[in-house]
Amino acid sequence: MTIEAHIRELDARHNQLDTKIEHESKRPGSDTLQIASLKREKLRLKEQIELLRRSH
């Protein structure tokens, strides 16, 4: 897999997490721990993407 393809895959997962966070936040009785976990994962992906872009 090329670096560009890997970045695209990570970016797609990042966007999916963004959607999950938005849906969970709008849900009545939303789970704040689940939202926090999703946000941490989203940040981890963002950091990986930035690292790959800088090294490329």
C-alpha positions in Angstrom: 0.0 0.0 0.0 1.3 3.4 -0.9 1.6 6.2 1.7 -1.1 8.1 -0.2 -3.5 5.2 -0.1 -2.8 4.7 3.6 -3.4 8.4 4.3 -6.7 8.1 2.4 -7.7 5.1 4.4 -6.9 6.8 7.7 -8.7 9.9 6.5 -11.8 7.9 5.7 -11.8 6.3 9.1 -11.3 9.8 10.7 -14.4 11.0 8.8 -16.4 8.0 9.9 -15.5 8.7 13.5 -16.6 12.3 13.1 -20.0 11.0 11.9 -20.3 8.6 14.8 -19.4 11.3 17.3 -22.0 13.6 15.8 -24.8 10.9 15.9 -23.9 9.9 19.4 -23.9 13.5 20.6 -27.4 14.1 19.2 -28.8 10.9 20.7 -30.9 11.4 23.8 -29.1 10.0 26.8 -25.8 10.0 24.8 -22.9 8.2 26.4 -20.2 10.7 27.3 -17.6 8.0 27.9 -18.3 6.6 24.4 -18.0 10.1 22.9 -14.7 10.7 24.7 -13.4 7.4 23.5 -14.4 8.2 19.9 -12.7 11.6 20.1 -9.5 10.1 21.4 -9.5 7.6 18.5 -10.2 10.4 16.1 -7.3 12.4 17.5 -5.0 9.4 17.2 -5.9 9.0 13.6 -5.3 12.7 12.9 -1.9 12.5 14.5 -1.0 9.5 12.3 -2.2 11.2 9.2 -0.1 14.3 10.0 2.9 12.2 10.7 2.6 10.4 7.4 2.1 13.7 5.5 5.2 15.2 7.0 7.3 12.2 6.3 6.1 11.9 2.7 
